[in-house]
Structure formats: structure tokens, C-alpha cells
Amino acid sequence: MILITGATGQVGGAALNALVAASAEVRVLVRRSSGFTGSEGVEVMQGSFDDDKSLARALEGVYVMLLAGRDSPDSVSQHQRVLAHARRAGVRHIVKLSAIGASPESPIALMREHHQIDEEIRESPGDWTLLKPHLYMQNLLRAADAVRREGRLSAPMGRDRFPLVDASDVGAAAAVILVNPTAHAAKEYKLTGPVTYNYEQVASALAAVAGHAIAYEPVAPEDFEARLLAMGIPTWRAFDLAHIASAYSAAENAISPDLPMLLGRKPRSLYEFIADNQNAFSS
Ligand SMILES: NC(=O)c1ccc[n+]([C@@H]2O[C@H](COP(=O)([O-])OP(=O)(O)OC[C@H]3O[C@@H](n4cnc5c(N)ncnc54)[C@H](OP(=O)(O)O)[C@@H]3O)[C@@H](O)[C@H]2O)c1
């Protein structure tokens, strides 16, 4: 049995869709089963990373799983709890959603947390694969209101170029690995989009699809952090979001061949992503 965690999320949801399309038998662990639209071949189990009983139940009979959660100060302990249950249940292969930039020295907490869990997985007796995506194109949706209403893309991303990746491609790549995990044992894949863009170019791409002018307004990370705090975003989240550009070295902002290799096609472009979300970006 294949288990998908984070199945209501961007990556887990895309992995599930790809597995359903491939007629694979899948189990999902979801916190709210009521709002979850299960499909044929999908076994829905209600539970949480914080609930031992639900984890023991969900992991029974599982041989490979996608471990995908949400960043939070609890993420390390949550991942450790899931991994302990997976070991006990005899899960043979863990496919873990990590990130390019995961490092013990990163200024960004979520990158240090990913590194800690990645290390524990690398040192564990079972098989594993680490998925390391770059920034998701979907992050741009957080700026969609200002883009649509004010023609302004405010972001703390400086002038560097980033190989933004569509989270749906990350999920599709996870599905490829989940159906044939042995071929991907002990592999770490850097998942990037096909082109690097600075945020000036992202604004131009948004303008081209939205049909109105959009200006990039670079914001100093400290100022962006203050704005997020004023909006009530928790301190830990505000810092990571505002300073995320500092998580990447120049080498980590390069395009990787891993995603097209896994998918057997070109990854989705920024223009395709924006066109699919045209309503969010244009009035
Ligand atoms: N954003 C980026 O640019 C980026 C880039 C690289 C890597 N990443 C990594 O990608 C991951 C996020 O992926 P995503 O965007 O697919 O996430 P997402 O859309 O926010 O979804 C998170 C999923 O985790 C589930 N979840 C959260 N807390 C849980 C808990 N306590 N127990 C069980 N399930 C729980 C959520 O369930 P509910 O629906 O119940 O909340 C949801 O299904 C993070 O680890 C992040 O560091 C992000």
C-alpha cells in the first residue's frame, strides 16, 4: 500500500491525482476526512501527525509513503513521530518532501528543520528518497490581491534569479517515485522549474498574462517582515517568509535536470502557471 500524507496540500494533492490517474491503490492520511473528496482506489484515513493512534492505523500495511507536511515550529517533532511509527510498521521506503537550501547553517528555520529530518532519514535503516524543490510558483498567489488591484508585486526577493517550480510538478514527480521506489533509493532530487527569473521578470510575466502593467517593488527583508508581523503572521513564519531569498546560494539557484528526468517531459513554465491562475492575477 502507498500512503500519502499532506494529501489536501499542494504537493500531496498533486501526487494523489497522479497516482489516481495511474490507477494505483492509495491510502491518504487527512485531518478532516469530511471535506475530503476521495476517488475510486483511494482509502481515506482520518488522523494527524500529532495523533499516535491514527498514525499506527494509517501506517499498517504500508510499504512506501510520501511524508509531506506544513512548516511549523512543531514540524521536527511531528516528522519524528511519523518516522517512528513508520519504522514500527515496517514501512520500507520513505519519500520525504524537503527543500533546496536545507542546511544546518541556514538562517531560515524551516531549512534547518528540513535538514535535521533529512539527516535522520539518511541515517535510518530503511530506503528513502528526498525531494528538494526550489520555491513554488504557487507562492506568487500570496501576492495576487496586490497584483490584481494595484498592479504591484511587492516581495523581499532582491534582484537574484530563482528557478521557480510548479508544486503540481513536484507532486507528479513524487508519484513517479512512489510507484517505483526501488529505482530511486538513496537519491536526492533537486526539483526546479525550466527557467530562472528575477522578480522583475516575474512581474513582466504576470503583466503579459494579466493584460495590465505590473511593477516589481523590491522590499527590504526587515521591512517585509515588519509588514507580515503587523498583519498578525507569527514571528517564526514572518522571519522565514521575509528572509527566504537568503536561504539559497548561487549554485542552489541553478536549473537542475532532475525534474524533467523524473517526469519524462519539460516542467511547467511560469507562463503556464500564471495562465492557469489568470483570474487570481487579473481583474
Ligand atoms: N513554498 C515553497 O516555496 C516550498 C519550497 C520548497 C519546499 N517547500 C516545503 O513543502 C512543504 C509544504 O508543501 P505544500 O505546499 O504541499 O503544503 P500545503 O499545501 O501547505 O499542505 C500541507 C499539508 O500538510 C497537512 N498537515 C499539516 N499539519 C498536519 C498535521 N499536524 N497532521 C497531518 N497533516 C498535516 C495539511 O493538512 P490540512 O489540510 O489538514 O491542513 C496539508 O495537507 C513544506 O515542508 C515546505 O517546507 C515549500
The ligand as an ORCA input file, in Angstrom:
! r2SCAN-3c Opt
* xyz 0 1
  N       6.501     27.015     -0.521
  C       7.644     26.742     -1.128
  O       8.118     27.513     -1.985
  C       8.402     25.494     -0.786
  C       9.568     25.194     -1.493
  C      10.255     24.017     -1.177
  C       9.793     23.164     -0.192
  N       8.640     23.504      0.473
  C       8.166     22.563      1.513
  O       6.953     21.992      1.073
  C       6.167     21.660      2.223
  C       4.780     22.236      2.042
  O       4.185     21.583      0.944
  P       2.769     22.050      0.381
  O       2.898     23.420     -0.185
  O       2.232     20.957     -0.447
  O       1.980     22.193      1.743
  P       0.465     22.671      1.983
  O      -0.239     22.907      0.703
  O       0.547     23.768      2.995
  O      -0.157     21.376      2.657
  C       0.295     20.901      3.887
  C      -0.351     19.555      4.116
  O       0.109     19.055      5.378
  C      -1.036     18.681      6.126
  N      -0.759     18.837      7.544
  C      -0.376     19.950      8.197
  N      -0.250     19.711      9.501
  C      -0.590     18.396      9.681
  C      -0.684     17.550     10.815
  N      -0.407     18.004     12.046
  N      -1.061     16.266     10.630
  C      -1.349     15.799      9.395
  N      -1.280     16.562      8.273
  C      -0.913     17.850      8.427
  C      -2.118     19.652      5.677
  O      -3.389     19.151      6.054
  P      -4.650     20.134      6.339
  O      -5.331     20.331      5.008
  O      -5.465     19.382      7.313
  O      -4.099     21.425      6.896
  C      -1.879     19.656      4.183
  O      -2.424     18.524      3.572
  C       6.876     22.236      3.432
  O       7.605     21.216      4.068
  C       7.820     23.260      2.818
  O       8.970     23.496      3.609
  C       7.935     24.621      0.198
*
